[in-house]
Amino acid sequence: MQKENLTEEKEITLSAENKTNGKKDLLKGLTFPELRNYFVGKGHRAFRGAQIFHWMYNRLVDDFYLMNNLPKEIRQQLSDSCELKTLKYITSEISPSSGTKKYIFETSEGNLIESVIIPEEVNLDPDQSRFGQTKTDEQQKRTTLCISTQVGCPLDCQFCATGLMGYKKNLTAGEIFDQYSLTANDYGKDKITNIVYMGMGEPLLNYDATVKSLQIFADELTKGISLKKITVSTAGIAPRIIDLADTGLKVKIALSLHSCFDEIRDVIMPINKKYSIKQNIDSVRYYARITGTRITFEYVMLKDINDRDEDLNALKRLCSEIPSKVNVIPFNSLEHMNPTGFSAQLQSSSKERIEKFVEELRYRNVTVTVRFTQGNDIAAACGQLALPLTKGTKSE
């Protein structure tokens, strides 16, 4: 449980994002200390904050009237003055080939976001034996929820559909957590074993809300997904990687690397012009040292762009310097976005070339997983998430 501020009884001032239409206080997204202080400030006993926290984040309840250990009069007061819901379920779709399930939710402003349930995080190709991969018992039981942190994304990575759809806003901590709450209530809380912050948006450009949501998951009252089962994926916001290391939240981190050369990364990931490969490698090296966790390097395989021998050799050298593993990802089609320019020219490396990468890396004792396409038949595969920014409109 978070310990800060527990002895200081004060009323917290709710930010604008924790108000609904200027009328009700939005409690979803508040941490345990914030909830405790909120109820103390309203004249309630401090333990009411713990009760509400447990109902929201452990029991995943969004109706005060179902909180049966609260007196009826308090339930009525809370229902009149507070709100718990941040997202509205719109629709969902299941891939008949893989069981991947994509959810579409709407924020209170009418913005649309996607979350995806992946029955297995390590996806295996029918020719999996060629890559030395077999399904372990752990992988058979693993079900991963991929959640979003922004409406759209401002980074414009050329291989990512979300980058092509534009950017609208950051999600609140409540909206980030509610993707877990709503999908867990539908799909089954006990079935979701892992969470990845790899959906729409760059988590570390929405740093405060991302950290706040992680603090909620980390609290002992939540008792849901352990931080050991949560991964935050970043395109490379070097200063924030260091900040995240210093929070003490030992969440796993994945760096969307995709090239070890600045001149290539500048083209496929424009954020590299602001935070270079060296800055990001220095930051993840620091992260690994401070947290004691192993870094994941995500590597989308792009034909004739980052699959050359010099790319392979550079990746080998990098992995020898940092405790790490490589997640190799064949490029998934962006045809559903009708891309133009450079994005329209991208192709996935051949299976033979991917096999060469995997074999060479493993020969150097690098742990490698190959995340073959899963959910592409419903545009839910890695790099394919994209929607109109607002229901009924075209993407900006």
C-alpha positions in Angstrom: 0.0 0.0 0.0 1.2 3.5 -0.7 2.2 5.1 2.5 2.7 8.8 1.7 0.3 11.3 3.2 -1.5 8.7 5.3 -1.1 10.7 8.5 -1.9 14.0 7.1 -5.6 14.6 7.1 -6.5 17.2 4.4 -9.0 17.7 1.6 -7.5 17.3 -1.8 -8.3 19.7 -4.6 -9.6 17.7 -7.6 -8.1 18.6 -10.9 -10.4 19.4 -13.9 -10.0 15.9 -15.2 -11.6 14.6 -12.0 -14.7 16.6 -12.5 -17.6 15.5 -14.7 -19.3 18.3 -16.5 -18.5 20.5 -13.5 -21.1 18.7 -11.4 -19.8 15.4 -9.9 -16.4 14.4 -8.5 -14.7 11.6 -10.6 -13.1 9.2 -8.1 -11.8 6.7 -10.7 -8.1 7.5 -11.1 -7.4 8.6 -7.6 -4.7 6.8 -5.7 -5.2 5.4 -2.2 -3.7 8.5 -0.4 -5.8 10.8 -2.6 -9.0 8.8 -1.9 -8.4 8.8 1.9 -7.8 12.5 2.0 -10.8 13.2 -0.2 -13.1 11.4 2.2 -11.5 13.0 5.3 -11.9 16.4 3.6 -15.6 15.6 3.1 -16.1 14.8 6.7 -16.1 11.0 6.4 -14.0 8.6 8.4 -10.6 7.9 6.7 -11.3 4.2 6.2 -14.0 5.1 3.7 -11.3 5.8 1.2 -9.9 2.3 1.6 -13.4 0.8 1.1 -14.0 2.7 -2.1 -10.5 2.0 -3.3 -11.1 -1.7 -2.8 -14.5 -1.7 -4.6 -13.2 0.3 -7.6 -9.8 -1.3 -8.2 -10.1 -4.8 -6.7 -13.7 -5.7 -7.1 -14.0 -3.5 -10.3 -17.4 -2.2 -9.2 -18.6 1.1 -10.8 -21.9 1.4 -8.9 -22.0 2.8 -5.4 -25.3 0.9 -4.7 -23.4 -2.4 -5.0 -20.9 -1.4 -2.3 -22.8 -3.3 0.4 -20.4 -2.6 3.3 -21.3 1.1 3.1 -24.3 2.5 4.9 -27.2 3.2 2.5 -27.2 7.0 3.2 -23.5 7.2 2.3 -24.1 5.2 -0.9 -26.9 7.7 -1.8 -24.7 10.7 -1.0 -21.9 9.3 -3.2 -24.2 8.5 -6.0 -25.5 12.1 -6.0 -22.1 13.8 -5.8 -19.5 11.4 -7.3 -18.9 9.4 -10.5 -16.9 6.2 -11.0 -17.2 5.6 -14.8 -14.8 7.1 -17.2 -15.4 5.1 -20.3 -18.4 3.8 -22.3 -18.3 0.4 -24.0 -19.1 0.8 -27.7 -18.4 -2.5 -29.3 -16.0 -5.5 -29.5 -14.8 -8.0 -32.1 -13.2 -11.4 -31.9 -10.7 -12.8 -34.4 -12.1 -16.2 -35.5 -8.5 -17.4 -36.3 -6.7 -16.5 -33.0 -9.3 -15.5 -30.4 -7.8 -12.0 -30.1 -10.6 -9.6 -28.9 -10.6 -5.9 -29.7 -12.7 -3.5 -27.6 -13.7 0.0 -28.6 -14.4 2.5 -25.8 -15.6 6.1 -25.8 -14.4 8.8 -23.4 -16.8 11.4 -21.9 -15.7 13.8 -24.6 -16.7 11.4 -27.4 -13.1 10.2 -28.2 -12.6 6.6 -29.2 -9.9 4.3 -28.1 -9.0 0.6 -28.5 -7.9 -2.1 -26.1 -7.0 -5.7 -27.2 -7.1 -9.0 -25.4 -4.4 -11.4 -26.7 -4.9 -15.0 -25.6 -1.1 -15.6 -25.9 1.5 -12.8 -25.7 4.1 -15.0 -27.4 2.4 -15.7 -30.8 3.7 -18.7 -32.7 3.7 -19.1 -36.4 2.5 -22.4 -37.9 6.2 -22.9 -38.9 7.2 -22.2 -35.3 9.7 -25.1 -35.2 11.8 -23.2 -37.7 12.4 -20.5 -35.1 13.0 -22.9 -32.2 9.8 -21.8 -30.4 7.5 -24.2 -28.6 4.5 -23.3 -26.4 5.4 -23.7 -22.8 2.8 -24.2 -20.1 3.2 -20.6 -19.0 2.6 -19.3 -22.5 -0.5 -21.5 -22.9 -2.0 -19.9 -19.8 -0.9 -16.3 -20.6 -3.6 -13.8 -21.6 -2.4 -10.2 -22.2 -4.4 -7.0 -22.2 -3.0 -4.3 -24.4 -4.1 -0.9 -23.2 -3.9 2.7 -24.6 -2.6 5.8 -22.9 -3.6 8.5 -25.5 -6.3 9.1 -28.0 -4.2 8.7 -31.1 -0.5 9.4 -31.0 1.7 12.4 -31.9 4.9 10.5 -32.7 4.2 9.6 -36.4 6.1 6.3 -36.5 5.9 5.3 -40.1 5.1 1.6 -39.4 2.3 2.3 -36.9 -1.3 2.9 -37.8 -1.9 4.9 -34.6 0.7 7.4 -35.6 -1.0 7.8 -39.0 -4.4 8.6 -37.3 -3.2 11.8 -35.5 -3.4 12.8 -31.9 -6.3 14.2 -29.8 -5.5 14.0 -26.0 -3.9 12.2 -23.1 -6.0 9.7 -21.2 -6.5 10.1 -17.5 -5.3 7.6 -15.0 -8.9 6.6 -14.5 -9.4 6.0 -18.3 -6.2 3.9 -18.4 -7.3 1.8 -15.5 -10.9 1.5 -16.7 -9.7 -0.3 -19.8 -8.6 -3.1 -17.5 -11.7 -2.9 -15.4 -14.2 -3.1 -18.3 -12.4 -5.8 -20.2 -11.8 -7.8 -17.1 -15.5 -7.7 -16.2 -16.4 -8.8 -19.7 -13.6 -11.3 -20.5 -13.0 -12.6 -17.0 -10.7 -11.0 -14.4 -9.0 -14.2 -13.6 -8.2 -14.9 -17.2 -6.1 -11.7 -17.7 -2.5 -12.5 -16.5 -0.5 -9.7 -18.1 -0.9 -6.0 -19.1 1.1 -4.2 -21.7 1.0 -0.4 -22.2 1.4 -0.9 -25.9 -1.9 0.3 -27.3 -2.6 3.7 -28.8 -0.2 6.5 -27.8 3.1 7.0 -26.1 2.9 6.2 -22.4 5.8 8.4 -21.4 4.4 11.4 -23.1 1.4 10.9 -20.7 3.8 10.4 -17.9 1.8 11.5 -14.8 -1.3 9.5 -15.7 0.7 6.5 -16.7 2.6 6.5 -13.4 -0.6 7.1 -11.4 -2.2 4.1 -13.0 0.8 2.0 -12.2 0.6 3.2 -8.6 -3.0 2.0 -8.5 -2.0 -1.4 -9.9 0.9 -1.6 -7.4 -1.2 -1.0 -4.3 -1.7 -4.0 -2.1 -5.5 -3.3 -1.9 -5.8 -3.7 -5.7 -4.5 -7.4 -5.6 -5.0 -7.7 -9.4 -2.1 -7.7 -11.8 1.4 -7.6 -10.2 3.8 -5.0 -11.6 6.0 -8.0 -12.5 3.3 -8.8 -15.1 3.1 -5.2 -16.5 5.2 -3.8 -19.3 5.4 -0.2 -20.4 6.4 0.2 -24.0 8.0 3.5 -25.2 9.3 4.8 -28.5 12.1 6.4 -26.6 11.5 9.4 -24.3 14.9 9.2 -22.6 14.4 11.6 -19.7 11.1 10.0 -18.7 12.7 6.5 -18.8 15.1 7.7 -16.1 12.2 9.3 -14.2 10.2 6.1 -14.3 13.2 4.2 -12.9 13.4 6.6 -10.0 9.8 6.1 -9.0 10.6 2.7 -7.4 7.9 1.1 -9.5 9.7 -1.9 -10.9 7.6 -2.3 -13.9 9.1 -3.9 -17.0 10.0 -1.6 -19.8 10.2 -2.2 -23.6 12.0 0.1 -25.9 10.7 0.3 -29.4 14.1 0.2 -31.0 13.7 -1.0 -34.6 17.1 0.1 -35.6 20.5 0.7 -34.0 21.3 3.5 -36.4 20.2 7.1 -36.0 19.9 7.7 -39.7 17.4 4.9 -40.1 15.5 5.6 -36.9 15.2 9.3 -37.8 13.2 8.3 -40.8 11.0 5.6 -39.4 10.6 7.1 -35.9 10.9 11.0 -36.0 11.1 11.2 -32.2 14.7 9.9 -32.6 15.6 13.4 -33.8 14.9 14.7 -30.3 16.1 11.7 -28.3 18.9 9.8 -30.0 19.6 6.1 -29.8 22.6 6.9 -27.5 20.3 8.9 -25.1 17.8 6.1 -25.0 20.3 3.3 -24.6 21.9 5.2 -21.7 18.5 5.6 -20.1 17.5 1.9 -20.4 20.9 0.9 -19.1 20.2 3.1 -16.1 16.7 1.6 -15.8 18.0 -1.9 -15.8 20.6 -1.1 -13.1 18.2 0.8 -10.8 15.2 -1.6 -11.1 17.0 -4.9 -11.6 14.8 -5.7 -14.5 15.7 -6.9 -18.0 15.0 -4.6 -21.0 13.0 -5.7 -23.9 14.0 -4.4 -27.3 11.1 -4.4 -29.7 12.2 -4.8 -33.3 9.7 -4.6 -36.2 11.3 -6.3 -39.2 11.2 -4.0 -42.3 12.5 -5.4 -45.6 15.7 -3.8 -46.8 15.5 -1.1 -44.1 16.5 -2.7 -40.8 17.1 -6.3 -41.7 20.6 -6.0 -43.2 23.7 -7.8 -41.9 25.0 -4.5 -40.4 21.7 -4.2 -38.5 22.0 -7.7 -37.1 25.6 -7.1 -36.0 24.7 -3.9 -34.3 21.8 -5.5 -32.5 24.1 -8.3 -31.3 26.5 -5.8 -29.9 23.8 -3.9 -28.1 22.3 -7.0 -26.5 25.8 -8.0 -25.2 26.0 -4.7 -23.3 22.6 -4.6 -21.5 20.5 -7.3 -19.7 17.9 -7.7 -22.4 15.8 -9.7 -24.7 14.6 -9.0 -28.2 11.0 -9.2 -29.3 11.1 -9.7 -33.1 7.9 -8.5 -34.8 7.1 -9.0 -38.5 5.7 -5.8 -39.9 1.9 -5.8 -40.1 0.1 -4.3 -43.0 -1.3 -0.7 -42.8 -3.6 -1.1 -45.8 -6.6 -0.3 -43.7 -5.2 3.2 -43.2 -4.6 3.8 -47.0 -1.1 5.1 -46.2 0.8 7.4 -48.6 4.5 8.2 -49.0 7.1 6.3 -47.1 4.6 4.3 -45.0 3.0 2.9 -48.2 6.3 1.4 -49.3 7.0 -0.6 -46.2 7.1 -4.4 -46.4 7.8 -7.1 -43.9 11.1 -9.0 -44.0 10.7 -12.5 -45.4 10.4 -15.4 -43.0 13.8 -16.6 -44.1 15.4 -13.3 -43.2 13.6 -13.2 -39.8 14.8 -16.8 -39.2 18.4 -15.6 -39.9 18.0 -12.8 -37.4 16.6 -15.1 -34.7 19.2 -17.8 -35.2 22.1 -15.4 -35.1 20.9 -13.6 -32.0 20.3 -16.9 -30.2 23.7 -18.1 -31.2 25.0 -15.1 -29.2 22.9 -16.2 -26.2 20.3 -13.5 -26.7 16.8 -14.4 -25.6 14.5 -13.9 -28.6 10.7 -14.2 -29.0 9.0 -13.9 -32.4 5.6 -12.2 -32.2 3.9 -13.4 -35.3 0.8 -11.7 -36.5 -2.3 -12.3 -34.3 -5.5 -10.4 -34.8 -4.7 -8.8 -38.2 -8.0 -10.0 -39.5 -9.7 -7.5 -37.2 -6.9 -4.8 -37.5 -5.9 -5.6 -33.9 -2.3 -6.8 -34.5 0.8 -5.0 -33.4 1.0 -1.5 -35.0 -2.6 -1.7 -36.5 -4.7 0.1 -33.8 -6.4 3.1 -35.3 -9.8 4.8 -35.2 -11.5 8.1 -36.0 -10.5 10.4 -33.2 -14.1 11.1 -32.4 -17.1 9.0 -33.0 -18.7 9.9 -36.3 -15.7 11.9 -37.6 -12.7 11.2 -39.7 -9.2 11.0 -38.2 -7.3 14.3 -38.0 
